[in-house]
Amino acid sequence: MRRAVLLVCVTFLAAAAAAQAEPRVEAPPSAAEFARVFIGVTTAYAIGFEQPERITRAHCVQASSGHYMCSYALLRPGRPPECHLMQARWTPQAASTITVTLAGRTSRCETLHAAIASLR
């Protein structure tokens, strides 16, 4: 009986240690939160490198878990806003939290729908 109790305790402790050792995987953010993170990360990067460009008006949808499509405007001093469209993945374990897989310019970017429609 003592061996059985000891075996159960050792097994429980080993399982608890293994569970703590595994990296915790959090669910990808919602599309709105992804847009906020995208703006925040790019703003921090621009500030860190003393660049005047800023990304604003990001509008994203989540195609599937961790996969997004967004329209956004790029602001440069003294120039009209540039509209852009991108596909990206949420990659918090990689060197970059956001991995852009496809990007390009569009003629409109009020919403993602407007950006896609402007490609026609």
Stockholm file with secondary structure:
# STOCKHOLM 1.0

chainA/1-120         MRRAVLLVCVTFLAAAAAAQAEPRVEAPPSAAEFARVFIGVTTAYAIGFEQPERITRAHCVQASSGHYMCSYALLRPGRPPECHLMQARWTPQAASTITVTLAGRTSRCETLHAAIASLR
#=GR chainA/1-120 SS CHHHHHHHHHHHHHHHHHHHHSCCCCCCCCHHHHHHHHHHHHHHHHHHTTCCCEEEEEEEEEEETTEEEEEEEEECTTSCCEEEEEEEEECTTSSSSEEEEEEEEESCCSSHHHHHHTTC
#=GC SS_cons         CHHHHHHHHHHHHHHHHHHHHSCCCCCCCCHHHHHHHHHHHHHHHHHHTTCCCEEEEEEEEEEETTEEEEEEEEECTTSCCEEEEEEEEECTTSSSSEEEEEEEEESCCSSHHHHHHTTC
//
